[in-house]
């Protein structure tokens, strides 16, 4: 395979060192919160966000007051985006169904789709108030049938106050409780039950490397959706695209943060060798260039290959969160690619559409997790639970005879007796 790196990101060793440092920091914070509870959460919130209110939870009256400050047209834009997300989530839910079948006479097997009882939804803030993440987590959980949804987001670093648009989106999405609390301390509070929260069954939502690491370490204490963050994007392109569009789409995701990988994978030498100049041109006028430039410098890549088949192989190996396909035949990748968080097919769409408004969920797998999971969707909030029912003596004795012999092979004598007891009670010999 002819693969040529025109530009390469940080070496794996450097990335691993950064991840190790992140793990250590997060472990310390989680241990502190688990040990000292509310006191630790308050100290951490003051340290990282300069935020220590009397109550982290917003009252219903305060929510209404905050929502009222959001311009009506902005409220309508949020509701429009939520209508798209809700509609697609409802369609996805309709694809899930309970099943029941009699597999052999007298043996009935089935499964039920049972929503998780309580979920904590993290909506990132900081430099960018991630309003759309409220649609993706809170609203989707409610469509799934989750009874209680707790939503957390940090205060605005610009105003030191709750981010009004994010609070509005959480409220419109159906959050039962809203807390102004950010970062690892928010994840820990939802998992352990701090500052007035009840411990949730599951935490979901994207975030920076610290939030993602907190979810990884909390898994088991609570369920998680997936490891989502920092943002990644891969643009697959050929000569049917142009360098201006490619760079716009690369930098549009690089602005997320200084460690957000943006990768161009192309068969076009014109694009591959034209990206460097176009990046400089666009960074000169991009308002978020301070962030995007760091991400591109350290994590940006340009990969030149010779064929569509090679693009497919490299793309599946990268297993990126977002994959834009700007080629003459985007359906080739739809039909053949296996490792991706979400596909954006053709020049008329882009990652920003999926992030903000089009209706699919933007909480997606990162760090090669696309090899084994898709993104957040209504099904992530639903447990598929099996059940069994044996309705006749004959069926119980039949299954019991097989079960007994199989238990004997494994040496499970107690299991074997469970089966043998039924054979004795319900078998033909007992009946006679």
ABEGO torsion letter per residue (X at the ends): XBBBBABBBBBAAAAAAAAAAAAAAAAAAAAAAAAAEAAAAAAAAAAAAGBBBABABBBAAAAAAAAAABBAAAAAAAAAAAAAAAAAAAAAAAABBBBBBBABBGBBBBBBBBBBABBBBBBBBEABBBAAAAAAAAAAAAAAGBABBBBBBBBBAAAGBBBAAAAAAAAAAGBABBBBBBEAAAAAAAAAGBGGBBBBABBBEBEBAAAAAAAAAABGABBBABBBOBBBBBBBBBAABBAAAAAAAAAAAAAABAABBBBBBBABAAAAAAAAAAAAAAAAABAAAAAAAAAAAAABBBBBBABAAAAAAAAAAAGBABBBBBBABAAAAAAABABBABBBBEAABBAAAAAAAAGBBABBBBGGAAAABBBBBAAAABBBBBBBBBABAAAAAAAAAAAAAAAAAAGBAAAAAAAAAAAAAABAAAAX
